[in-house]
Amino acid sequence: MDKVFQKQKTGKYAQKSALVWIIKNIFLQGSEFGKTMTKIRIKPSVLLAAVYISLGLFLPLFADKSLVFQTDTGIPVTNAAVFIEGLQIQYTDKEGRVNITALNPASLLLNVTMALTGFEVLEASADFSARDEIIFTLHSAKAEVSSAGKKAKRMQEVYITSTKDGQGSVTLRTRISAQDISRTSQHIIGDVTKTLQTMPGVSSSGSTFDSKMYIQGGSEWEYLAAMDGVLVLAPSYWGGAVSIFNPNTVESVDLYTAGYPARYAQGLSGIIDVNVRSGHPDKWSGFIDLAGSAAETRIAGHLGKKVTVFMNMRRTYYDWIMNQLYGNNTEGVQFPYIWDGVFKMNAQIGSKDTLSFMTFGSQEGMKWKLDLEMGEASGEPPDLSGWSRYKNSQIIGKLAHTHRLRGTDKIETVLSITPHFGNGSATVTGTPGTPSDYIVNGSWKQEMYYYQLSSFLNINSPERHKIDAGIFAMYINSQALEWKYDIYYLSRSNWTNTVDEMKYNDRDENYYSAYAQDDIRILPGLYLQIGGRFDYQTMTKHRTFSPRGGIKFELSPELDIYARSGIYYAHVMNLTYVDPSRGNPHLKPEQAIHYCTGVDFGNRLLLARVEGYFKQYDRLVESDLTNKYLNSGKREAFGASVYFQKRERPQDWVNGWISYSYCDAKEKIFLRERGDYGETAPPELEWFTPSYLRRHTGSCVLEVRYARKNQRKWEKIFLGDGRISLDFRYLSGKPYTPATNVMRYEIPGEGTHYTIQYGKYNSARTSDFHKLDLRITLPNVLLWWVDLASGGRVKSSTYVSFINIYNNRNIMSYSYYVDPGVKKNDKKGADIRIPRTESLGASALLRKDVLDFPFMFMGGFRVEF
């Protein structure tokens, strides 16, 4: 959203600004117009061939060392855990191989243990002083192979969810699994960001219906999102209320909050990289889910031995239900809808190549009957009424090829196209003789295409190096990007000229980048990361180089300390920002510098991390009355976070995590042209607190499940996978600008007007936010007969979510208005009367609390097959 339209005005002009806000914010938020235009745009490039050729020349220089496991009949042992003394647990690949060089062992002599059902326990030593590959044979006490007769069966008692992440690399991420996502309160509509908001370094508004994230002092627009290696340009629906990332389609999410590697660009504050689920290689499964607000179905399986398939479809239906219940009596109530779906197919070609095709499609929309009291004056009948509607569609199509070079070395090429289509319109009618004495018509449409091409090379085989390099290009074609609105004054009976119009049709823009990074093992346990990336954008002709790096010392296989830093740029790509007639074509890329250090611990039972950071944001784009936009913003943020997670194991009854983050930030605007930006606009040349900043953020997610061994038949049916999830969240108050007084004046022919006066910008804070959500999931409560009739092949479960279980009154913000004569009681839950210096007769300046959801509950059931 253009920042110039976020500035609040007063008096008569506030009425017109409100209409601009309706059309530009409500309808264009739904289309993700603002955020779509702030992402990067790049064109396909022939650099891909250069990566394959030039980097491929160096592959023979690296020697690979690996272990290979097979049965006594020559069958590869796949997906089996390998215990290597002093190193993390590894799993064998499809060839029964484990790459040892990638682990950077301190010695060429290793002690190896493997236990596999039906085979004798293997305990042996591996000496790599004279050879690069060692083959071990497991002798069967009673040979067990799969039904296909081609793969050894993995020992069922060996269960490792994960080991310490990032061993041998300075890069540190927080990986959130599908199981972790299911533990957080997924209600109303499933949303992965509700889990990310509980992670260290991440804050939120606290609202139940809000997917926005603020990572270590950054704004909601300053993080980058990717899905299966494709940049996501519009990662949310309904202006940020819900993200596009459905928990039932996500395998895992990688979260980077500070000092992230050279692979990622355009994210000033953080990165989220979402990995989409794949199908099962040896079975078919799926579910049908009916929740309180949406219906969903999923199916996953395989086509033959080398092709897997995954499909998921979701559609909200409460909009249809509410319209049937309430009919036309829905003034001021929004019933938007979403449908989305994912299809993914992976095909194994030979032993070293994989093709992956993924497509994501979504459509969101809304028709809203307006019946509003706008501005400072209120009364009956309402000042404004009318209708608004919008529809927005997004498609992500991706084709990827992965070629395995040797061991875990690989090169991956990704080609994608992301079309965006949308349109909307609004008609807002005022009331003659009131300050809203006009009719406004507005409309917008967009048709844009984004083409991405990237290639990534990962080399882990060198004994002392982990190399990551690649290129990235995007081309954007704007077929239609239009916005227009005009105004008709009722008392004057004439149309004015068009108030605002914008057209960016048939325009092309390009973006190019390349990066390289190396994790170097200097000494056993001591690693140095050196990297950088080059970016070039054709719209403003700016080139940037971003050095990044860090150092890590592994005190043991479980414990390490680290420090990282880097420079990060976000090239300005909003067409309105750089258009000569509406913006500033000389805008420079926004910049952030990260410094972070911490301690990280992880084993099979526990993950713990303590991290501190400092970030400098510079050249932030701010609106300006004369130059439209300037690089006049500066921000500094610092803080720390603590994170403890209990690892999941099959026999454990309790799992979950605790997270606490502290963040403080201050911002300043320089060189802005003086003028009327509105009393609630940020000041110039004064440090102020960003309006989204909550200094303290805490969360506790706890899951208790029924994990009794040797369950009886009735236990398996009614308690076998029963779970209770508790999700507690706490956030300290959010800054806001308090109203202090109100002025009243008369305009001949237009009646009484009020102007609210405000105090110092963001000088007050709302009360603290906290709530507890509870989710209970029990198998076969409603459809127990399905399990019995199918012999256990089809299972059902019933779940219910209790939101804000102790009904805390959480204040999200405040709104101010003038009551022209109705007296209010100053009691809890009522609007608060503001002391004033001017006599207003019987009228009063009142503050209204904008609240989050009170206690409520929702439920649903699922049938799995």
N, C-alpha and C positions, 0 to 999 in steps of 0.2 A: 504494500500500500504506500503510495507516495506520502512521504513524511509531511509535506506541506498541508495535506488535508487532515492531519492529525492534530493540528493546532486549534485549540478551542477559542472561539470568539464569543462576544457578548452582545446584548441588545438586539436590535433588529437584524443585524448581520448574523447573529447566532441562529436565527430562524432559517436563513438561506444556507448557512453552513451545515445545518442539520439535514437539509435535503440532500446536499452534496454527500454528506456522510452516509445517508440511507442508500443512495444509488451506488456510490463508489465503494463503501465498506461492506454493506450487507451482501450485495450481489456479487461484487468482484472478489470479496473474501471467499465466497463459495467456489468461485472459479479458480482460486489460487492465483489470480492474475498477478498480484504484486510479487509473490514469491517466485512464480515461474520466470518472471523477467529479470530476477536478480541472480539467476544461476548462469553458469558459463555456457558458451556456445562455441562449438568447434567443428571443423570440416575434415572429412576423411583425407588421409595423407599416405603417400607412398613410403613414408618412413618405416612402415611395417617390414618391408623387404630388407631394409638396412639392418633392422634388429636381428632378423633371422640370419643374415649373412655375416655381418661384422661380429656380433656376439657369439655366433656359432663357431667362429674361427678359434676361439679360446677354449672350447670344451675339451679338446684332447690334452690340455695342460693339466687337468685335474684328475686325480686318481680317486676311484671310488672303493670304499671298503664296506662289506656287508656280510650279514649272516643269512643263510638260507636253510629253512626247515622243511623236511619232507618225511612222509611215512616210509616204512620199510617196503611199501609197494610202489614208491616213487610219486605218490600224490602230494602236491603242495599243501602245507599246513597253513590255512588262511585264517585271518582274524583271531589269532591266538596271542595271548599275552606272553611277552618275553621279559623275564626279570634279569637285569644286568646290574651287577654289584656296583654301587656308587653312582648309577645313572637312573634316569626316569624309566618307568615301564613303557615298553613299546609294543605295538601290535603288528603282526606280519601282514603284508599286502596280499594281493591276489596271486602272486608268484611264491608266497611263503617267505618273502624277503624282508629283512630289517636293515635299513641303512645305518651304519655305525659312524661313518665319518661325520654325518650331520649332527651327531651328538657331541662331537669334539671330546672324546675321552682323553684323560690325562696319560693313559698308558696304552700300549699296544697289546697288553695281556689282560683279558677280561674273563670274569667268571659269569657263566650263563646258566639260568634255570628256566625250565618250561614244564608245566604240568598240564596234561591233556587227558580228558576222559577216554578210557580204553587203552591208554598207552603208558608205558613205564615212564616215571619221572626222569627228565633229562637234567643232569647236572654235569657241566663240562667247562673246560677252559678254552678260550679262543685266542690264539696267538697270531697277530697280524704283522709280525716283524718280517715275515718272508712271503706273504701272500695277501691278496686284496679281498678274496671271497672264501668263506668257510661254510661248508655244507654239513648240517647235522641231520641224522636220521633217527626218528622216533620208532622204537620197536613196540609192537602192539602185544599187550597181554591178551586182548580180545579186540581184534581190529574193528573199528567203527568208522564208517564213512557215511556220507550223506546219501539220501535216497537216489540222487543222481549218480552216485558212485564216483564222484570226481573230487570231492573236497572232504578233508578231515573235519570231524565234528569238534567244535570248540567246547572246552570244559565249562559246564554250566555254573559251577561254583566260583569260577574266576569272574569277578565283576569289578571293573574299574571305570568309574564315570569320567574321570579326568586326572591328569597329573599336573604338576606345576607348569604354568603356561610360560612360554618365552624362554625356555632354558637354552643357553648358547646365543641369545640375542638380547640387545639392549632395549628393543621395542617392548613395551608393556601395554597390554590391553586388558579389559574386563570382558570375558566371554560369558554371555548369558544363554543358557541352554533352553530348549523347549520346556523341560521340566521346571526350570526356574520361573519361566513366564507363566506357567499354569498355576503357580502358588500365589501370585498376586491377585488382588480382587478384580477379576474380569467380569464386569457387570455392564448393563445397558448395551454396550457394543464392545466386543473383544478388541483390545488395542495393546500392541507390544510396548508402546511408549509409557503405559502405566507402570510397567516393570522397570523400564529405564529410569523413570523418575525416582526410584528408590535406590539407585546406584550412587556410589561415592562421587562427589563433585558435581552432581546434577540436582537442580532445583526445579520447581514448577510453581504455577499459580496456586496449586492446592485443590483447584476445582475438580469435582468428580467428572465433569464433562469438558475436559481440556487436555489436549495432547502436547501443548507447547513445553519446550524444555529450555532451561537456562544453564549452560554448562560453564562452570567456574567463572562467573561474572559476565558471560557473553549474553547477547540478546537472543530472542527466539529465531532470528534470521541468520545467525552467525555460525550455525553448525551445518555440516554437509551430510546428506543421507545417500546411501547407495543400496541397491538391491541386486544381489548376484552379480556384482561387478559393473552394474549400470548406474550411472548417476541419476538420481530421482529428483526431478525438477519441481514436482508438486507433491510433497510427502504427506499431505493431510486433506481431509474433507471439511466442509462447512467452516472455512476460515480458521482451521486449527483445532476444532473441537475433537476430532477423531483422526488418527493417523491411518494411512493406507495399509499398514503392516498388521495383518491378521495373525493372531497367535497360532491358529491352526494351520497356517501355511509356512511357518518359520521354523527352521531347524536350530538356528542359533543367531545371536547378534554380537558383533564385536564393537565395543565401546572404547573410544580413545578420547581422553579428556585434556591431555597436555603433552606437548613434546612428541606428537605422533610422527610416524615415519614419512619419508620423502614421497611415497606413493600417492599420498592424498594432497589435494589442493582445494582452494576456494572455501575452506572451512577455517574461520578465524578462531572459533572457540572450541570446536570438537568435531568428531566424526562418529557416525553410526553406520556400520556395514552389515547389512542383513543378508543371511544365507537362507535361501528357499529350500524347503524339503524336497527330497527325491523319492521315487517309488521304491518298493521292496524288490530285491533281486530274486526272491524265491517264494513269494506268496502274494495273494491279493487281500486287501483289507479296506475298510472304509467305515463311515458313520453317517447317520442322519441326526441333526441336532436342531431342536426347536426350543429357542430361548424366549424370554419375555419381549424382546424387541426385534429379533432376526431369526431367520431360518438358514441352515447351512448344511451342505453335504460335501463329503470328501471320499475319494477313492484312490488307492495307490496299489501298484502291482508291477508286473513285468510282461513283456512280449518276447517270448523265447528266453534264451539264456543270457543275452547281452544287451537287452533294452529294458529300461525301467520307465514307468509312467506315473505321474502324479497329477491329480485334478482336484480342484476345490472351487465351490461356488457359494456365495452368500448374498442374501437380500434382506434388508430391513422391511418390516411390515407394520410397524406401529402407526405409520402415517396413514395407511389404509384403514386400520382399525379405528383410529381416533376420528377420522373423517366420517366413518359409518356411525360412530356413536354420537358425535356432536353435530354432524351435518354442517349447516352454514353458520352456526354459532361459534365461530373460531376466530373472532377479531383479535389481532395482536398475537396469535399463537402460531408458532412455526411447526410444521410437520415435514421436515425434509426427509429424503430417502437416499439410500445407498444400495447399489449392487456392485459386486466385484467378484473376480475369479482369477485363478491361476492355473496354468497348464505347463507342465515341465516334462521333458523327455530326455533321457540320457542313453547314449548308445556307445558301447565298447567296440572299438574297431581294432582288431588285433590285440597285442599285449601292451602297446604303448600309446594308443591314441583313443581319445574320448570326444564325442560330439555331444553338445548339450543345447537344447532348444527350450526357451522359456518365454511365455507370454503372460502378461498381466493386463487385465482390462477392468475399467471401472466407470461408473456413471453416478453422478450425484445431482440432486435437483431439489427444488422447493417452490411452492406457490404460497405466498404469504398475504393474507388479507390484513391491511394496515388499519388501525383505529387507535391513533396515538395522541398523546398530549405532549407537544414538543415545546422546547424552550423554557424560559423562566416562568412565563405566565401559564396558568392552568385554569380550567373551567369546563363547563358543559355548554354546547356540544363540543366534542373534541376538535382541536384546531386542524388536524390533518387526518385524511383517510385515503384509501386507495388499494391498489394491488401491486405486488411485485412477483417476479418469477425468474428463475434461472435454471439452466441445465449445463452441466460440464462433464466432458468425457476425457479419459486419459487411457492410452494404450502404451505398454512397454513390450517391445518385441526384441528378443536377444538370441543370437546364435554364437556359440563359443566352441573353440577347438583347443583341446589340451593335448600336448605331445610330451610324453615322458622321455627324458633324455637318458639318464642313468640314475639309479637310486631314487632319491626324492627330487632330483633336478627336473625342471619342467619349463615349458614355454606355453603360454596361454594367449589366445587371440580372441577378442570379443568384438562383435559387430552388433549394433542395436539401432533401432528407430523408435522414437517416442512421439507420436502425434498427440496434440491437444486440440479439442474442439469445445467451444462453449458459446452460449448466447444468453442474454437476459434483457429484461425490460421492466420498467416501473412507471406507474402513473400515480402521482400524489396530488390530492386535491385539498386545498385549504378552505377556510370559511370567510366569506365576505365580512368586512368590518372588524376583522381581527388582525394581529400581526402576521398571520399566515394567509394573506389575501392574494393567493396565486395558485396556479396549477403548474406542476413540473412533469415533463415527460423525459424519460431517459432510456437509453438502450446501449448495449455493447455486444460485441461478438469477437471471437478469436478463432483462428485456424493456423496452427503453428506446427512445424515439424523439426524435430531434433535428431540428428544422426551422429552416432558416436562410434569411434573406432579406437581400440586400445590393444596393446600387446605387452605382456609381462613375462619377464624371464627370471626364474628363481634357480640359483645354483648353490647347493648345500654340500656338494661333494668335496671341495677343497678342505684340507685338514684344519685350516685356521681361518676360513672365510665363509660367510653367508652373504651371497650377493643377490640383490633385488634391483632390477632395472626395467625400464619400460618407456613407452610412448603413449600419448593420449591425444586425440583430436576430436573436435566436434564442429559440425556445420549446422547452423540454424537457418530455416527458411520461414519467414513470416508471410503467409499467404493473405491473412486478414487479421488485423488487430485494430479495432475501432471502438471509439467511445464518443457519445454525443448526448447532450441534454439541453433543453430549452425551457423557457418559462413564459407563462401567460398571467398577467395581472388582472384579477377579476374586476376590480373597481375601475380599471382603465379600459377594459374590453379590447385589448390588443396584445398580439404576440410580440415579444422582443426579438432581437437577434439571438442567434444561438449563443448560449452562455459559455459553453465549453465543447470543444470538438477535437478529436485526436484520430489520426489515421497513420498507421505504419503497415502498409501493404506491399507485398512482393519485395521484401528486403532480405538480404543475406548477410550473415555475420559468421566469423570464424574464430576459433581458439585452438592453439597448439601448445603442447607441453611435452617435456621429456625429463626423466629422473634417473638417478642411480644411487645406490646405497650399499655399503659393505659393513658387516659386523665382523670385526677382526679379533681373533683370540690372541692377545698379547702374551699372556701367561696362563697357566691352568687356572680357570675360574675368573680371569680378568678379561673383559671384552670392551672394545672401543668401537663405536658406531660413527661412521662418517658418510654423509650423504648430502644431496642437494637436488633441486629441480629448477628447470627453466620454463617460463610461461610467456606466451605472446598472445595478445588479443588485438584483432584487427580494427575493432570499433574505435578505440582510443589510441592505437598504435603504441601501447606501452609494453615494455619487456621487463620481466623481473627475474631475479635469481634468488632462490631461497636456500641458504645453507642450513643443514640440520644435523644433529648428532647427539652423542651421549656416551656415558661410560657406566659399566656395571661390574660389580665384584660379587661373584657367587661364593659366599662363605661356606656353603654346603649345597648339596643337591636340592635342599628345601628352602634355603634362606639366601637372599641377596640384598644388596644396597645399590642404588642407582641414582644418576643425575642426568637430565636431558635438557636440551634447549633447541630452539629453532626459530626461524622467521617464516611467517605465513602471510600470504597475500590473498585478497579477494578482489579480482578485477571487476570494475563496475560494468554491468551488462544491461541494466534497466534502460530501455530505449528512451524513455521520457527524461531520464537523468542526463543523458548526453546529447539529446537532440538540440541543435542550435537555437530553435525557436522556443523550446519549452524548458531546456535544461542548460547544462554546461559541458560542451564537448571536450574540455580540458581536464576533466576529473581524473585524478590519479587512483591507482588501486589502493584499497584500504589495507592496513598493515597491522599485524600483531606479532609480538615477540614473547615467547614462552620460556620460563625457567621453572623446572620442577625437580624435586628430589624426594626419595622415599625409601622405605624398607618393605620388602615383599617376602611372604612366607607361604608355602603351599606344599601339602602332601596329600595322601589319599583320604584324609579325614577332615582337614581344615585348610581354608584359605584366609590369610590375614594380610592387610596392607595399611600402611600409614604413609600419607603423601602430603607435601606442602608445595605451594606454587606461587608464582608471581607472573602476571601478564600485563604487558603494555600494549594498548590499542592506540593506533595513530591514524590520521588522515581519514577518520570516519566521515561519511557523507551526511551533511546536514542541510536543511532547506534554508534558502536565503531570498529575501524579497527582491533584490536587484539581480543577482547572478543565478537565481533559481536554486542552484545547489553548489556547495563548496565542500572541499576536504577540510572542514573546520572543527571536527570533533576529536576529542582525545579522552581516553579512559584508562584507568589503572585498577587492577583487581588483584587481590591476594587472598590466600586462605589455606585451609588444610582439611583433610578428610581421613576418616578411620573406617575400616571395613573388615567384618568378620563373617565368613560363610562356612556353614557346616556342609561337608560334602555328602552327597546321597549315596547310600548303599542299600541293597535289597532288604537286608534284615533290620534296618534302622526304622524306628517309629517316628523320630523327630528330625526334620530338616528345616533349613532356612538361613537367614542372614540378618545382620544388624549393620546399619550404616549411619554415619554422622558426618555432616559437612558444615564447615564455616566459611563464609565468603563475605568480604567487604570490598566495595568498589566506589570510585568517585569519577565523575565525568565533567568535562568542561568544553564549552564551545568558544572558538576563537574567530575573529575577523568577520563576524556576521554583520551584514548591513542592518543598521538600526531601523526599527519600525514597529508596527503593531502586529506582533505575533500572537497576541492573546495573553491574558493574565496567567493562564495555566501552562504556558509554554516554558521550556527550560531557559534559564537566564544566560546572559553572555558574560564571559570572563569571570565566572564564579564556579567553583566546584560544587556539584550537586550529586545526589544519590540517584541512580537509575530507578525508574518507577517499578521495575520488575524484581528488584533485588530483595531477597529475604536472607538475612545474615545466617540464620541457623536452620538447618534442614536435617531431620532425623527420620529414620524408618526402621521398622522391625517387621520382618515377614517370617512367619512360623507356620509350618505344616506338620500336623500330626496324622499319621495314617495307621491303619490296622495292618500290622505286619507279623502276626502270629504264625509260627511255623506249624506244619502238620495240621492244617485247618480241616475241620469236619466239613461235610458237604453243605450243610446249611450255612456254615460260616463263609464258605467260598461264595455262596449265592448272595447272601445279604450283607456280608461285611468284608468280603475278600479284598476289595480295593477301596474301602471307605476312607475318606480324607476330610479333615477339618483344617481350613486355612485361615489364619489370622493375619491381618494387614493393618498395621498401625503407622500413622504418619503425623509428623509434627513440623510446622514451619512457623518461624517468628513473623512478626508483622511486616506488612508491605508498605512502602512509602506512598503518601498521597499529599495533595495540596489542599489545605483546609480553606473553606469559605469563611469570611469574617464579617461581611456586611452585604447589604443590598440597597441599590439606589432605584428610586421610582421617578418616572417622568412621563409626561403626556405628549403625544404627537398628534396634531390636528388631523382628523380623518382616519387615524389608525389606532386610536385608543391609548391605553396605558401600557407602558413598557417597563421592564425591570432589568437591571444590570447587577449581576452578582459580582462582588469584589472578593478577591482571594488573598491569602497570606503568602508567606515565602514558599517557593516551589519545593514540593516534597519534604516539607518540614515536619510532618506528622506521620504516624504509622498506624495501621489497623491493628486490631488485637491479634494475638497468636492464633494459629490455625492448628487444630488437631482432631483426628477422628479415628475410629476403629471399625474396620469392615470384617465381616465373617462370612465364610463360604463353606457350606457343608455338601459333600458329595457322597452319596450312598448307592451301591449297586442294586439293581433289580427291585427297587421299592414299588414302582408302579407296574413294571412289566416283567415281574419275576417269572411268569409262565413262559416268556420268550427263551430264557436261558434253559429251562427244563425241556421245552419242546425241541430245541435245537441241539440238545446234548452238549451245551457249553460253547457251541460254535458262534452263536449270536448272543451278545451281552447287552444289557441296558444299564443306565445309571440315571439318577435323578439328582439335581443340584439346586440349591437355593442360596442366594447372596443377600446378606443383611448389610445395608449401607449406612454408615454413620450410626452404629448400633446404640450408642448412648445419646444420640440426638443432640450433639453439640451445635450451638448456633455459630457457625463459621462465617465471618464477614469477609467477603471478597473485595469489596470497594464501597464507596459512598457516592450517592448522587444528591444534588442540591436543587431545590425548587422553591418557588414562592407560593404560599397558600393565601389566596386573596380574601380569606375570612373565616375558614373552618378552623376551629381550635383543636389542637392535638394534646393528648395527655403525655407528659414526659415520663414514661415508664418503660421498662425493658420490653423490647419488641416493637415499640412505637417509634414514629419519626421524631427526631430530636430537634427542639427549637434552638436556633442559633441566636445569641445575644446580638443586638444591632445598635447602631448609633443614631440612625434616622428613624423618625416616627413613621410607621406605615399604616396607622390606623389599626384595623382588625386583621390585617394581613401579617404574615410571618415568613421568615426564611427558615426552611426546614431541611434537615439532613435525613436521607433515607438510606437504610442499610441494604446493600446488595448481597444476598446470602447464597451460600452453596446449598446443596440438597439437604433437607432434613432426613430423619430416619425413613428409610423405605426398604422394600425388599423386592427381589425379582427372582425368578426361577426358570427351570426348563428341564428337559430330559434328552438323553442321547441313546441311540441304538447303534452298537458297533458290530461289525461283521468281518 
